[in-house]
Amino acid sequence: MDFTEVPVTSERKSKKKKNKRAGNKRVSEAENGESVGVEKKSEEKIMENGESSAAFPPTFSVSEIKNKQRRHLMFMKLKQEKRKQKLQLRKKKKKERAALGDKAPPKEVPKTIENQRVFDETTVDLEDEEIAFDEGTDEFSAYFNRLTNPQVLITTSDRPRGKTVRFCEQLASVIPNAHVYYRRGLALKKIIPQCVARNFTYLMVINEDRLVPNGLVLCHLPDGPTAHFKVSSVRLRKEIKRRGKDPTEHSPEVILNNFSTRLGHTIARLFAALFPQDPNFVGRQVATFHNQRDFIFFRFHRYIFKNEKKVGIQELGPRFTLKLRSLQKGTFDSKYGEYEWVLKRHEMDACRRKFQL
Amino acid sequence: MQGRLPPRHIRLNKDGGPRFVHVFLKPCKTFLSYFISLSLRKIHQTFPFSEGKRDRKRKCSTTTTKSQNFCRNEFNITGLCNRSSCPLSNSQYATIREEKGQCFLYMKVIERAAFPARMWEKVKLSKNYEKALEQIDQNLIYWPRFIRHKCKQRFTKITQYLIRMRKLVLKRQRKLVPLSRKVESREKRKEEKALIAAQLDNAIEKELLERLKQGTYGDIYNFPVHAFDKALEQQDHESESESEEEEAEEEVEQREFVAEDEVEESDLSDFEDMNKLKTSSDEEEQESSEGEEQQEESSDEEEAGASTSKSAARGRKRRAFVEIEYEREVEPVSKSRDF
């Protein structure tokens, strides 16, 4: 058994005090309890460890140290070093900027998930003719050509509980021409032809689980697409802080943010067709559907322009977030329907920078 | 054998003392029979596990609730743990059982008690309800009334629930979708981060201001347009200095009608100049805003009507200004601020 006679004290100097004490203990224990051979072995090990930390061979990584305490301490040291370097770098840059003054290069834009988003080939180019043609002839064209007025039927799953019922009522107050009907155990496939017969353009079914609304099926009626969303973070009116008075009967304006891909465009048109085409600006109410990283946030505000550069908004109305689960071509048909898009977790959630809407 | 209490005179001591003292001290003939039947009863009710202690809990596969004991034996006809409905303690017994939608009548007689493999006779009942009842009657002819009645009751109940099952299958079925806790918590966290990244309030405000700039609101809001101001800054300089002096005068001479008229005229002249300048630069706006002009005027008239002289002067000024045909613009920023 080879052991190098490197004096132990020199290693200890390079480490921290804690380590010193630990190192001492180990050596002393070795001396006390064990035979000479084992002692030497432990010394060897200490020396090996010491060597690796002191010499830093190029393939060294902190995880190779077997001793947990020491490894932890080395890692903390490493982190501190990195932090120090980063701080120095920042100071230097700041000095340079101050020195250059106006001629300083522009500040670098920090990386965000939105910046790093993987380019989606289905991103809509607003001037694309094909898309314009598609949108002119799809199921919403009737609405966008002002042929139909939206009429919305809101219902729930079986036996809705208090929160869901109140949510439905508040939704009905937010969306003009909306009516809430109690479900009473009817099958959706039977409800749909009845709705069509009574000139409804939308069917909205809010699914409830464990006393809380958690799903939304939005069906555009004369065989339009059906979208199924997951609903989360529902806040009813009384749970919203600093809110305004109840919304009035004026038709609200609609804001649709960040819907960039083809799929996003379809969904945006789906939402837009919920509201009547001519908003009452007098009412000063605005409903927002904001898409961020595939989550659609719904908010309902009342705004007031203080001057041409400042606007104040006050939240009324319920708020909730949606996440698209599936988009189906015809009306609701879970067994035989033709799905245009379905959320497949393993494919789509694998990359953090890839989004669908 | 049904257990029967011993006749009353035996139950009590001659002194009127407790019964069991009497039992142990002085067994008589009738009491002996009672004692035998009691022990037999215990055998039937209590299984090898018990030590002859008689308590409410009967040990042959029962479950107890507060009100009654249930028998877990699969051949039991009523489901309760009674002496009359226990398949173990009755040598002649019959039940109805159902397998995959088919009902069978099971019968046990004492002749086959020695052959446990063949003990239960199984008869398939017809699917027709009435015919099946007749079958039960035929098979259980001469059997005790209780068993016959209970069999028919059980059979009725079984057919009823089979019908209900068939109906339910046709109705809507609730589908339970399992949630993965990990996925849910991940999504929740993503949602929170997305919410922070979205900066909703700012986004909404920005969008609303954009719309205001682009003029989707028409003439509802009488704000001076920033762009317009910038374009006319140079031309405004001269008129501004003049108008400032006039405004100072106007504030002082508020009550005199004459002063206001003077101001008005001078202002009008200025505005006419600006009109010419403006028309040369922005012709498009004129076309679009001609329709709005009338609306503007009407709104301004309303305002003027409801206000004091000072504001009436302003209103008149505005009306004059409106003739210049800007979409939302009424007067330049500096002037309004002075007011």
Interface residues (C-beta under 8 A of the other chain):
Chain A: T112 I113 E114 D158 G185 A187 S232 S233 E253 I255 N257 F281 V282 V286 T288 H290 Q292 R293 D294 F295 F297 R299 H301 Y303 F305 N307 E308 K309 V311 I313 T321 K323 R345
Chain B: K171 R172 R174 V183 E187 K188 K190 E191 K193 A194 L195 A197 A198 L200 D201 A203 I204 E205 E207 L208 L209 R211 L212 K213 Y217 G218 I220 Y221 F223 P224 V225 H226
